[in-house]
Amino acid sequence: MHIDGKIISGEYDQQNHEFSITSVKHLTTESTITEDELGLLHDYLLAHASDGGQILSLNDQILIKLNQDEVQQVLHDLDDIKKLF
């Protein structure tokens, strides 16, 4: 099932219970996360949502700055993805 969030897009694999992230802020990537990993990412961002933003690393090469509003959008995207598991 394809998901197009505000910041994160990807494919949910129901058989393997994994989500493959295919883009972040319209930059192409390929990363697969499990339900537990998604939960850890969600909890981390929620705990640090008021820190003024976050920096994500794509493919261990590209750094992406997220401002506070974008962190909230990612949290919303992750909530939508969590519902699939």
C-alpha positions, -999 to 999 in steps of 0.1 A, spaced: 0 0 0 15 34 -10 14 63 15 20 99 5 25 119 37 34 156 41 70 147 46 74 110 43 62 87 14 66 50 10 52 16 7 37 -6 34 44 -43 31 16 -61 49 32 -96 46 65 -86 62 50 -59 85 75 -33 73 73 2 59 98 12 31 104 49 31 109 60 -5 111 98 0 116 124 26 109 160 17 107 149 -19 143 135 -18 145 99 -29 157 73 -4 153 36 4 150 26 40 129 -1 56 116 2 91 97 -22 114 68 -13 137 92 -12 167 117 11 148 88 34 138 77 36 174 112 45 186 115 72 159 81 86 168 89 86 205 122 103 200 107 131 178 78 136 202 103 139 232 124 164 212 96 183 193 103 215 211 140 215 205 137 238 175 139 212 148 159 181 139 183 169 113 177 137 94 204 117 75 194 101 43 216 73 30 242 83 56 252 111 32 225 138 28 215 159 59 180 173 59 170 200 83 135 198 97 120 229 115 95 225 143 65 225 120 81 199 98 88 177 129 51 179 137 43 169 101 66 139 104 49 129 136 16 131 118 29 110 90 43 84 115 9 83 132 -7 75 99 18 48 91 15 33 126 -22 26 119 -12 2 91 7 -21 114 
